[in-house]
Amino acid sequence: MEAEDTAGTTTVRLDDEDQALLDEIAPDFGGRSAAIKQGIAMLADEHRRRRALEAFMEEWSAESGPPDPDGVAAMSERFFSQR
């Protein structure tokens, strides 16, 4: 049985600013295509983490009730404020 080639080509339109950004990072990733692939992989990882966090928060809320707004504000200040 032969393996099916699933590689494909996708056309993406980039404006001048996007082209400049891609040209800036491409050498660090082995070329333009590799940089785009890495960007997609990073975005997918971030998306998966966000979905996992949302699922965790929903489960936590179901078990413990909704989060305390004052506690959330305190945690946001402690962990996410710029110092």
MIDREN-643605 format. One record per atom (N, C-alpha, C): chain; residue number from 0; x, y, z; residue in one letter; atom name. Coordinates in Angstrom, 2 decimals. Atoms other than C-alpha are relative to their C-alpha. Example, Ala and Ser with C-alpha at 12.3 -4.5 7.8 and 13.67 -1.06 7.14 Angstrom:
// residues 2
@kette->A | nr->0 | c1->0.89 | c2->-1.19 | c3->0.00 | rest->A | atom->N
@kette->A | nr->0 | c1->12.30 | c2->-4.50 | c3->7.80 | rest->A | atom->CA
@kette->A | nr->0 | c1->0.90 | c2->1.20 | c3->0.00 | rest->A | atom->C
@kette->A | nr->1 | c1->-0.82 | c2->-1.19 | c3->-0.06 | rest->S | atom->N
@kette->A | nr->1 | c1->13.67 | c2->-1.06 | c3->7.14 | rest->S | atom->CA
@kette->A | nr->1 | c1->-0.77 | c2->1.09 | c3->0.73 | rest->S | atom->C
This chain:
// residues 83
@kette->A | nr->0 | c1->0.83 | c2->-1.16 | c3->0.00 | rest->M | atom->N
@kette->A | nr->0 | c1->0.00 | c2->0.00 | c3->0.00 | rest->M | atom->CA
@kette->A | nr->0 | c1->0.89 | c2->1.24 | c3->0.00 | rest->M | atom->C
@kette->A | nr->1 | c1->-0.79 | c2->-1.21 | c3->0.09 | rest->E | atom->N
@kette->A | nr->1 | c1->1.40 | c2->3.38 | c3->-0.99 | rest->E | atom->CA
@kette->A | nr->1 | c1->-0.56 | c2->1.09 | c3->0.90 | rest->E | atom->C
@kette->A | nr->2 | c1->0.42 | c2->-1.12 | c3->-0.83 | rest->A | atom->N
@kette->A | nr->2 | c1->1.32 | c2->6.37 | c3->1.31 | rest->A | atom->CA
@kette->A | nr->2 | c1->-0.50 | c2->1.12 | c3->-0.89 | rest->A | atom->C
@kette->A | nr->3 | c1->0.57 | c2->-1.10 | c3->0.76 | rest->E | atom->N
@kette->A | nr->3 | c1->-0.83 | c2->9.21 | c3->0.07 | rest->E | atom->CA
@kette->A | nr->3 | c1->0.73 | c2->1.30 | c3->0.35 | rest->E | atom->C
@kette->A | nr->4 | c1->-0.65 | c2->-1.28 | c3->-0.21 | rest->D | atom->N
@kette->A | nr->4 | c1->0.94 | c2->12.56 | c3->-0.39 | rest->D | atom->CA
@kette->A | nr->4 | c1->-1.06 | c2->1.02 | c3->0.38 | rest->D | atom->C
@kette->A | nr->5 | c1->1.00 | c2->-0.96 | c3->-0.46 | rest->T | atom->N
@kette->A | nr->5 | c1->-1.02 | c2->15.08 | c3->1.66 | rest->T | atom->CA
@kette->A | nr->5 | c1->0.51 | c2->1.43 | c3->-0.07 | rest->T | atom->C
@kette->A | nr->6 | c1->-0.54 | c2->-1.35 | c3->0.11 | rest->A | atom->N
@kette->A | nr->6 | c1->1.26 | c2->18.06 | c3->0.97 | rest->A | atom->CA
@kette->A | nr->6 | c1->-0.80 | c2->0.77 | c3->-1.03 | rest->A | atom->C
@kette->A | nr->7 | c1->0.75 | c2->-0.83 | c3->0.92 | rest->G | atom->N
@kette->A | nr->7 | c1->-0.43 | c2->20.93 | c3->-0.74 | rest->G | atom->CA
@kette->A | nr->7 | c1->0.59 | c2->1.40 | c3->-0.05 | rest->G | atom->C
@kette->A | nr->8 | c1->-0.41 | c2->-1.38 | c3->0.15 | rest->T | atom->N
@kette->A | nr->8 | c1->0.00 | c2->24.49 | c3->-1.80 | rest->T | atom->CA
@kette->A | nr->8 | c1->-1.18 | c2->0.89 | c3->0.34 | rest->T | atom->C
@kette->A | nr->9 | c1->1.02 | c2->-0.97 | c3->-0.38 | rest->T | atom->N
@kette->A | nr->9 | c1->-1.94 | c2->27.35 | c3->-0.28 | rest->T | atom->CA
@kette->A | nr->9 | c1->0.53 | c2->1.37 | c3->-0.36 | rest->T | atom->C
@kette->A | nr->10 | c1->-0.37 | c2->-1.36 | c3->0.37 | rest->T | atom->N
@kette->A | nr->10 | c1->-1.86 | c2->30.86 | c3->-1.64 | rest->T | atom->CA
@kette->A | nr->10 | c1->-0.46 | c2->0.96 | c3->1.09 | rest->T | atom->C
@kette->A | nr->11 | c1->0.30 | c2->-1.00 | c3->-1.02 | rest->V | atom->N
@kette->A | nr->11 | c1->-1.72 | c2->33.67 | c3->0.90 | rest->V | atom->CA
@kette->A | nr->11 | c1->0.40 | c2->1.36 | c3->-0.56 | rest->V | atom->C
@kette->A | nr->12 | c1->-0.31 | c2->-1.36 | c3->0.44 | rest->R | atom->N
@kette->A | nr->12 | c1->-1.92 | c2->37.34 | c3->-0.02 | rest->R | atom->CA
@kette->A | nr->12 | c1->0.51 | c2->0.81 | c3->1.19 | rest->R | atom->C
@kette->A | nr->13 | c1->-0.62 | c2->-0.79 | c3->-1.05 | rest->L | atom->N
@kette->A | nr->13 | c1->0.40 | c2->39.49 | c3->2.05 | rest->L | atom->CA
@kette->A | nr->13 | c1->0.17 | c2->1.43 | c3->-0.47 | rest->L | atom->C
@kette->A | nr->14 | c1->-0.26 | c2->-1.39 | c3->0.35 | rest->D | atom->N
@kette->A | nr->14 | c1->0.52 | c2->43.26 | c3->2.10 | rest->D | atom->CA
@kette->A | nr->14 | c1->1.48 | c2->0.29 | c3->0.24 | rest->D | atom->C
@kette->A | nr->15 | c1->-1.42 | c2->-0.34 | c3->-0.11 | rest->D | atom->N
@kette->A | nr->15 | c1->3.85 | c2->45.11 | c3->2.14 | rest->D | atom->CA
@kette->A | nr->15 | c1->0.53 | c2->-0.18 | c3->1.42 | rest->D | atom->C
@kette->A | nr->16 | c1->-0.44 | c2->0.14 | c3->-1.39 | rest->E | atom->N
@kette->A | nr->16 | c1->4.01 | c2->45.15 | c3->5.95 | rest->E | atom->CA
@kette->A | nr->16 | c1->0.18 | c2->-1.48 | c3->0.37 | rest->E | atom->C
@kette->A | nr->17 | c1->-0.12 | c2->1.43 | c3->-0.27 | rest->D | atom->N
@kette->A | nr->17 | c1->3.37 | c2->41.39 | c3->6.17 | rest->D | atom->CA
@kette->A | nr->17 | c1->1.20 | c2->-0.59 | c3->-0.73 | rest->D | atom->C
@kette->A | nr->18 | c1->-1.17 | c2->0.46 | c3->0.76 | rest->Q | atom->N
@kette->A | nr->18 | c1->5.99 | c2->40.77 | c3->3.46 | rest->Q | atom->CA
@kette->A | nr->18 | c1->1.28 | c2->0.36 | c3->0.74 | rest->Q | atom->C
@kette->A | nr->19 | c1->-1.20 | c2->-0.44 | c3->-0.73 | rest->A | atom->N
@kette->A | nr->19 | c1->8.52 | c2->42.80 | c3->5.44 | rest->A | atom->CA
@kette->A | nr->19 | c1->0.21 | c2->-0.83 | c3->1.26 | rest->A | atom->C
@kette->A | nr->20 | c1->-0.11 | c2->0.83 | c3->-1.21 | rest->L | atom->N
@kette->A | nr->20 | c1->7.75 | c2->40.86 | c3->8.63 | rest->L | atom->CA
@kette->A | nr->20 | c1->0.49 | c2->-1.39 | c3->-0.35 | rest->L | atom->C
@kette->A | nr->21 | c1->-0.42 | c2->1.35 | c3->0.43 | rest->L | atom->N
@kette->A | nr->21 | c1->8.11 | c2->37.55 | c3->6.81 | rest->L | atom->CA
@kette->A | nr->21 | c1->1.46 | c2->0.00 | c3->-0.41 | rest->L | atom->C
@kette->A | nr->22 | c1->-1.41 | c2->-0.09 | c3->0.42 | rest->D | atom->N
@kette->A | nr->22 | c1->11.38 | c2->38.64 | c3->5.22 | rest->D | atom->CA
@kette->A | nr->22 | c1->0.93 | c2->0.17 | c3->1.20 | rest->D | atom->C
@kette->A | nr->23 | c1->-0.80 | c2->-0.21 | c3->-1.21 | rest->E | atom->N
@kette->A | nr->23 | c1->12.63 | c2->39.70 | c3->8.66 | rest->E | atom->CA
@kette->A | nr->23 | c1->0.27 | c2->-1.31 | c3->0.74 | rest->E | atom->C
@kette->A | nr->24 | c1->-0.16 | c2->1.23 | c3->-0.79 | rest->I | atom->N
@kette->A | nr->24 | c1->12.05 | c2->36.30 | c3->10.29 | rest->I | atom->CA
@kette->A | nr->24 | c1->0.42 | c2->-1.21 | c3->-0.83 | rest->I | atom->C
@kette->A | nr->25 | c1->-0.27 | c2->1.17 | c3->0.84 | rest->A | atom->N
@kette->A | nr->25 | c1->12.54 | c2->33.96 | c3->7.32 | rest->A | atom->CA
@kette->A | nr->25 | c1->1.40 | c2->-0.59 | c3->0.18 | rest->A | atom->C
@kette->A | nr->26 | c1->-1.34 | c2->0.60 | c3->-0.15 | rest->P | atom->N
@kette->A | nr->26 | c1->16.33 | c2->33.59 | c3->7.70 | rest->P | atom->CA
@kette->A | nr->26 | c1->0.16 | c2->-0.82 | c3->1.28 | rest->P | atom->C
@kette->A | nr->27 | c1->-0.13 | c2->0.72 | c3->-1.27 | rest->D | atom->N
@kette->A | nr->27 | c1->15.92 | c2->32.44 | c3->11.31 | rest->D | atom->CA
@kette->A | nr->27 | c1->-0.72 | c2->-1.35 | c3->-0.01 | rest->D | atom->C
@kette->A | nr->28 | c1->0.80 | c2->1.23 | c3->0.04 | rest->F | atom->N
@kette->A | nr->28 | c1->13.53 | c2->29.65 | c3->10.30 | rest->F | atom->CA
@kette->A | nr->28 | c1->0.32 | c2->-0.85 | c3->-1.23 | rest->F | atom->C
@kette->A | nr->29 | c1->-0.38 | c2->0.81 | c3->1.15 | rest->G | atom->N
@kette->A | nr->29 | c1->15.19 | c2->28.39 | c3->7.12 | rest->G | atom->CA
@kette->A | nr->29 | c1->-0.77 | c2->0.35 | c3->-1.26 | rest->G | atom->C
@kette->A | nr->30 | c1->0.69 | c2->-0.44 | c3->1.21 | rest->G | atom->N
@kette->A | nr->30 | c1->13.19 | c2->30.35 | c3->4.59 | rest->G | atom->CA
@kette->A | nr->30 | c1->-1.43 | c2->0.42 | c3->0.29 | rest->G | atom->C
@kette->A | nr->31 | c1->1.34 | c2->-0.55 | c3->-0.15 | rest->R | atom->N
@kette->A | nr->31 | c1->9.80 | c2->31.88 | c3->4.01 | rest->R | atom->CA
@kette->A | nr->31 | c1->-1.03 | c2->-1.09 | c3->0.31 | rest->R | atom->C
@kette->A | nr->32 | c1->0.97 | c2->1.08 | c3->-0.23 | rest->S | atom->N
@kette->A | nr->32 | c1->7.84 | c2->28.61 | c3->3.81 | rest->S | atom->CA
@kette->A | nr->32 | c1->0.14 | c2->-0.59 | c3->1.40 | rest->S | atom->C
@kette->A | nr->33 | c1->-0.23 | c2->0.56 | c3->-1.33 | rest->A | atom->N
@kette->A | nr->33 | c1->9.46 | c2->27.25 | c3->6.95 | rest->A | atom->CA
@kette->A | nr->33 | c1->-0.48 | c2->0.96 | c3->1.08 | rest->A | atom->C
@kette->A | nr->34 | c1->0.46 | c2->-0.99 | c3->-0.98 | rest->A | atom->N
@kette->A | nr->34 | c1->8.71 | c2->30.51 | c3->8.81 | rest->A | atom->CA
@kette->A | nr->34 | c1->-1.52 | c2->-0.01 | c3->0.09 | rest->A | atom->C
@kette->A | nr->35 | c1->1.46 | c2->0.05 | c3->0.00 | rest->I | atom->N
@kette->A | nr->35 | c1->5.06 | c2->30.35 | c3->7.76 | rest->I | atom->CA
@kette->A | nr->35 | c1->-0.48 | c2->-1.28 | c3->0.69 | rest->I | atom->C
@kette->A | nr->36 | c1->0.39 | c2->1.26 | c3->-0.65 | rest->K | atom->N
@kette->A | nr->36 | c1->4.82 | c2->26.69 | c3->8.81 | rest->K | atom->CA
@kette->A | nr->36 | c1->0.19 | c2->0.09 | c3->1.51 | rest->K | atom->C
@kette->A | nr->37 | c1->-0.25 | c2->-0.16 | c3->-1.44 | rest->Q | atom->N
@kette->A | nr->37 | c1->6.39 | c2->27.53 | c3->12.19 | rest->Q | atom->CA
@kette->A | nr->37 | c1->-1.06 | c2->0.90 | c3->0.62 | rest->Q | atom->C
@kette->A | nr->38 | c1->1.04 | c2->-0.91 | c3->-0.49 | rest->G | atom->N
@kette->A | nr->38 | c1->3.93 | c2->30.41 | c3->12.61 | rest->G | atom->CA
@kette->A | nr->38 | c1->-1.33 | c2->-0.71 | c3->0.17 | rest->G | atom->C
@kette->A | nr->39 | c1->1.25 | c2->0.76 | c3->-0.09 | rest->I | atom->N
@kette->A | nr->39 | c1->1.00 | c2->28.10 | c3->11.91 | rest->I | atom->CA
@kette->A | nr->39 | c1->0.06 | c2->-0.96 | c3->1.18 | rest->I | atom->C
@kette->A | nr->40 | c1->-0.15 | c2->0.94 | c3->-1.13 | rest->A | atom->N
@kette->A | nr->40 | c1->2.34 | c2->25.54 | c3->14.39 | rest->A | atom->CA
@kette->A | nr->40 | c1->-0.11 | c2->0.74 | c3->1.33 | rest->A | atom->C
@kette->A | nr->41 | c1->0.07 | c2->-0.77 | c3->-1.25 | rest->M | atom->N
@kette->A | nr->41 | c1->2.77 | c2->28.22 | c3->17.07 | rest->M | atom->CA
@kette->A | nr->41 | c1->-1.43 | c2->0.48 | c3->0.27 | rest->M | atom->C
@kette->A | nr->42 | c1->1.38 | c2->-0.44 | c3->-0.15 | rest->L | atom->N
@kette->A | nr->42 | c1->-0.73 | c2->29.57 | c3->16.46 | rest->L | atom->CA
@kette->A | nr->42 | c1->-0.89 | c2->-1.17 | c3->0.42 | rest->L | atom->C
@kette->A | nr->43 | c1->0.78 | c2->1.19 | c3->-0.37 | rest->A | atom->N
@kette->A | nr->43 | c1->-2.18 | c2->26.05 | c3->16.66 | rest->A | atom->CA
@kette->A | nr->43 | c1->0.26 | c2->-0.38 | c3->1.45 | rest->A | atom->C
@kette->A | nr->44 | c1->-0.32 | c2->0.30 | c3->-1.40 | rest->D | atom->N
@kette->A | nr->44 | c1->-0.34 | c2->25.44 | c3->19.95 | rest->D | atom->CA
@kette->A | nr->44 | c1->-0.70 | c2->0.97 | c3->0.94 | rest->D | atom->C
@kette->A | nr->45 | c1->0.67 | c2->-0.99 | c3->-0.83 | rest->E | atom->N
@kette->A | nr->45 | c1->-1.69 | c2->28.68 | c3->21.38 | rest->E | atom->CA
@kette->A | nr->45 | c1->-1.51 | c2->-0.26 | c3->0.04 | rest->E | atom->C
@kette->A | nr->46 | c1->1.44 | c2->0.30 | c3->0.08 | rest->H | atom->N
@kette->A | nr->46 | c1->-5.20 | c2->27.77 | c3->20.22 | rest->H | atom->CA
@kette->A | nr->46 | c1->-0.35 | c2->-1.21 | c3->0.88 | rest->H | atom->C
@kette->A | nr->47 | c1->0.23 | c2->1.19 | c3->-0.84 | rest->R | atom->N
@kette->A | nr->47 | c1->-4.95 | c2->24.33 | c3->21.87 | rest->R | atom->CA
@kette->A | nr->47 | c1->0.09 | c2->0.33 | c3->1.48 | rest->R | atom->C
@kette->A | nr->48 | c1->-0.14 | c2->-0.39 | c3->-1.41 | rest->R | atom->N
@kette->A | nr->48 | c1->-3.72 | c2->25.87 | c3->25.13 | rest->R | atom->CA
@kette->A | nr->48 | c1->-1.21 | c2->0.80 | c3->0.46 | rest->R | atom->C
@kette->A | nr->49 | c1->1.17 | c2->-0.80 | c3->-0.36 | rest->R | atom->N
@kette->A | nr->49 | c1->-6.57 | c2->28.37 | c3->25.10 | rest->R | atom->CA
@kette->A | nr->49 | c1->-1.22 | c2->-0.88 | c3->0.19 | rest->R | atom->C
@kette->A | nr->50 | c1->1.15 | c2->0.91 | c3->-0.15 | rest->R | atom->N
@kette->A | nr->50 | c1->-9.14 | c2->25.62 | c3->24.54 | rest->R | atom->CA
@kette->A | nr->50 | c1->0.13 | c2->-0.84 | c3->1.25 | rest->R | atom->C
@kette->A | nr->51 | c1->-0.21 | c2->0.79 | c3->-1.22 | rest->A | atom->N
@kette->A | nr->51 | c1->-7.59 | c2->23.52 | c3->27.31 | rest->A | atom->CA
@kette->A | nr->51 | c1->-0.26 | c2->0.84 | c3->1.24 | rest->A | atom->C
@kette->A | nr->52 | c1->0.25 | c2->-0.88 | c3->-1.15 | rest->L | atom->N
@kette->A | nr->52 | c1->-7.67 | c2->26.49 | c3->29.70 | rest->L | atom->CA
@kette->A | nr->52 | c1->-1.49 | c2->0.25 | c3->0.15 | rest->L | atom->C
@kette->A | nr->53 | c1->1.45 | c2->-0.21 | c3->-0.07 | rest->E | atom->N
@kette->A | nr->53 | c1->-11.31 | c2->27.18 | c3->28.82 | rest->E | atom->CA
@kette->A | nr->53 | c1->-0.70 | c2->-1.23 | c3->0.56 | rest->E | atom->C
@kette->A | nr->54 | c1->0.60 | c2->1.24 | c3->-0.51 | rest->A | atom->N
@kette->A | nr->54 | c1->-12.20 | c2->23.52 | c3->29.44 | rest->A | atom->CA
@kette->A | nr->54 | c1->0.28 | c2->-0.15 | c3->1.49 | rest->A | atom->C
@kette->A | nr->55 | c1->-0.36 | c2->0.07 | c3->-1.41 | rest->F | atom->N
@kette->A | nr->55 | c1->-10.32 | c2->23.60 | c3->32.75 | rest->F | atom->CA
@kette->A | nr->55 | c1->-0.85 | c2->0.95 | c3->0.83 | rest->F | atom->C
@kette->A | nr->56 | c1->0.78 | c2->-1.00 | c3->-0.73 | rest->M | atom->N
@kette->A | nr->56 | c1->-12.10 | c2->26.79 | c3->33.82 | rest->M | atom->CA
@kette->A | nr->56 | c1->-1.47 | c2->-0.41 | c3->0.09 | rest->M | atom->C
@kette->A | nr->57 | c1->1.39 | c2->0.47 | c3->-0.03 | rest->E | atom->N
@kette->A | nr->57 | c1->-15.50 | c2->25.35 | c3->32.88 | rest->E | atom->CA
@kette->A | nr->57 | c1->-0.17 | c2->-1.13 | c3->1.00 | rest->E | atom->C
@kette->A | nr->58 | c1->0.06 | c2->1.11 | c3->-0.94 | rest->E | atom->N
@kette->A | nr->58 | c1->-14.77 | c2->22.16 | c3->34.83 | rest->E | atom->CA
@kette->A | nr->58 | c1->0.14 | c2->0.50 | c3->1.44 | rest->E | atom->C
@kette->A | nr->59 | c1->-0.22 | c2->-0.56 | c3->-1.33 | rest->W | atom->N
@kette->A | nr->59 | c1->-13.48 | c2->24.12 | c3->37.82 | rest->W | atom->CA
@kette->A | nr->59 | c1->-1.25 | c2->0.74 | c3->0.47 | rest->W | atom->C
@kette->A | nr->60 | c1->1.21 | c2->-0.75 | c3->-0.34 | rest->S | atom->N
@kette->A | nr->60 | c1->-16.53 | c2->26.39 | c3->37.73 | rest->S | atom->CA
@kette->A | nr->60 | c1->-1.15 | c2->-0.94 | c3->0.33 | rest->S | atom->C
@kette->A | nr->61 | c1->1.06 | c2->0.97 | c3->-0.26 | rest->A | atom->N
@kette->A | nr->61 | c1->-18.85 | c2->23.37 | c3->37.57 | rest->A | atom->CA
@kette->A | nr->61 | c1->0.18 | c2->-0.66 | c3->1.36 | rest->A | atom->C
@kette->A | nr->62 | c1->-0.27 | c2->0.66 | c3->-1.28 | rest->E | atom->N
@kette->A | nr->62 | c1->-17.14 | c2->21.82 | c3->40.60 | rest->E | atom->CA
@kette->A | nr->62 | c1->-0.03 | c2->0.97 | c3->1.18 | rest->E | atom->C
@kette->A | nr->63 | c1->-0.20 | c2->-0.92 | c3->-1.12 | rest->S | atom->N
@kette->A | nr->63 | c1->-16.50 | c2->24.93 | c3->42.69 | rest->S | atom->CA
@kette->A | nr->63 | c1->-0.85 | c2->1.26 | c3->-0.07 | rest->S | atom->C
@kette->A | nr->64 | c1->0.78 | c2->-1.23 | c3->0.18 | rest->G | atom->N
@kette->A | nr->64 | c1->-18.92 | c2->27.55 | c3->41.42 | rest->G | atom->CA
@kette->A | nr->64 | c1->0.79 | c2->1.02 | c3->-0.79 | rest->G | atom->C
@kette->A | nr->65 | c1->-0.68 | c2->-1.02 | c3->0.81 | rest->P | atom->N
@kette->A | nr->65 | c1->-18.09 | c2->30.68 | c3->39.48 | rest->P | atom->CA
@kette->A | nr->65 | c1->1.13 | c2->0.65 | c3->0.77 | rest->P | atom->C
@kette->A | nr->66 | c1->-1.12 | c2->-0.65 | c3->-0.69 | rest->P | atom->N
@kette->A | nr->66 | c1->-14.84 | c2->32.48 | c3->40.23 | rest->P | atom->CA
@kette->A | nr->66 | c1->-0.45 | c2->1.29 | c3->0.68 | rest->P | atom->C
@kette->A | nr->67 | c1->0.26 | c2->-1.23 | c3->-0.75 | rest->D | atom->N
@kette->A | nr->67 | c1->-14.88 | c2->35.31 | c3->42.75 | rest->D | atom->CA
@kette->A | nr->67 | c1->0.63 | c2->1.16 | c3->-0.76 | rest->D | atom->C
@kette->A | nr->68 | c1->-0.55 | c2->-1.13 | c3->0.77 | rest->P | atom->N
@kette->A | nr->68 | c1->-14.49 | c2->38.60 | c3->40.84 | rest->P | atom->CA
@kette->A | nr->68 | c1->1.15 | c2->0.71 | c3->0.70 | rest->P | atom->C
@kette->A | nr->69 | c1->-1.09 | c2->-0.65 | c3->-0.72 | rest->D | atom->N
@kette->A | nr->69 | c1->-12.32 | c2->40.10 | c3->43.57 | rest->D | atom->CA
@kette->A | nr->69 | c1->1.28 | c2->-0.84 | c3->-0.05 | rest->D | atom->C
@kette->A | nr->70 | c1->-1.16 | c2->0.89 | c3->0.10 | rest->G | atom->N
@kette->A | nr->70 | c1->-10.05 | c2->37.05 | c3->43.52 | rest->G | atom->CA
@kette->A | nr->70 | c1->0.62 | c2->0.04 | c3->-1.38 | rest->G | atom->C
@kette->A | nr->71 | c1->-0.51 | c2->-0.09 | c3->1.38 | rest->V | atom->N
@kette->A | nr->71 | c1->-9.76 | c2->37.22 | c3->39.73 | rest->V | atom->CA
@kette->A | nr->71 | c1->0.76 | c2->1.31 | c3->-0.19 | rest->V | atom->C
@kette->A | nr->72 | c1->-0.67 | c2->-1.29 | c3->0.13 | rest->A | atom->N
@kette->A | nr->72 | c1->-8.89 | c2->40.92 | c3->39.91 | rest->A | atom->CA
@kette->A | nr->72 | c1->1.35 | c2->0.00 | c3->0.71 | rest->A | atom->C
@kette->A | nr->73 | c1->-1.26 | c2->0.06 | c3->-0.75 | rest->A | atom->N
@kette->A | nr->73 | c1->-6.23 | c2->40.26 | c3->42.55 | rest->A | atom->CA
@kette->A | nr->73 | c1->1.03 | c2->-0.85 | c3->-0.74 | rest->A | atom->C
@kette->A | nr->74 | c1->-0.92 | c2->0.86 | c3->0.75 | rest->M | atom->N
@kette->A | nr->74 | c1->-4.70 | c2->37.42 | c3->40.50 | rest->M | atom->CA
@kette->A | nr->74 | c1->0.47 | c2->0.71 | c3->-1.27 | rest->M | atom->C
@kette->A | nr->75 | c1->-0.38 | c2->-0.74 | c3->1.21 | rest->S | atom->N
@kette->A | nr->75 | c1->-4.75 | c2->39.56 | c3->37.34 | rest->S | atom->CA
@kette->A | nr->75 | c1->1.04 | c2->1.05 | c3->0.33 | rest->S | atom->C
@kette->A | nr->76 | c1->-0.95 | c2->-1.03 | c3->-0.42 | rest->E | atom->N
@kette->A | nr->76 | c1->-2.98 | c2->42.35 | c3->39.16 | rest->E | atom->CA
@kette->A | nr->76 | c1->1.35 | c2->-0.62 | c3->0.34 | rest->E | atom->C
@kette->A | nr->77 | c1->-1.24 | c2->0.63 | c3->-0.45 | rest->R | atom->N
@kette->A | nr->77 | c1->-0.41 | c2->40.00 | c3->40.65 | rest->R | atom->CA
@kette->A | nr->77 | c1->0.79 | c2->-0.61 | c3->-1.15 | rest->R | atom->C
@kette->A | nr->78 | c1->-0.71 | c2->0.77 | c3->1.01 | rest->F | atom->N
@kette->A | nr->78 | c1->0.40 | c2->37.91 | c3->37.58 | rest->F | atom->CA
@kette->A | nr->78 | c1->0.07 | c2->0.66 | c3->-1.38 | rest->F | atom->C
@kette->A | nr->79 | c1->0.07 | c2->-0.53 | c3->1.36 | rest->F | atom->N
@kette->A | nr->79 | c1->-0.46 | c2->40.05 | c3->34.56 | rest->F | atom->CA
@kette->A | nr->79 | c1->0.24 | c2->1.49 | c3->-0.11 | rest->F | atom->C
@kette->A | nr->80 | c1->-0.27 | c2->-1.43 | c3->0.09 | rest->S | atom->N
@kette->A | nr->80 | c1->0.25 | c2->43.65 | c3->35.47 | rest->S | atom->CA
@kette->A | nr->80 | c1->1.47 | c2->0.20 | c3->-0.34 | rest->S | atom->C
@kette->A | nr->81 | c1->-1.38 | c2->-0.32 | c3->0.32 | rest->Q | atom->N
@kette->A | nr->81 | c1->3.36 | c2->45.23 | c3->34.08 | rest->Q | atom->CA
@kette->A | nr->81 | c1->0.59 | c2->0.78 | c3->1.14 | rest->Q | atom->C
@kette->A | nr->82 | c1->-0.64 | c2->-0.63 | c3->-1.16 | rest->R | atom->N
@kette->A | nr->82 | c1->5.74 | c2->46.26 | c3->36.76 | rest->R | atom->CA
@kette->A | nr->82 | c1->0.97 | c2->1.06 | c3->-0.44 | rest->R | atom->C
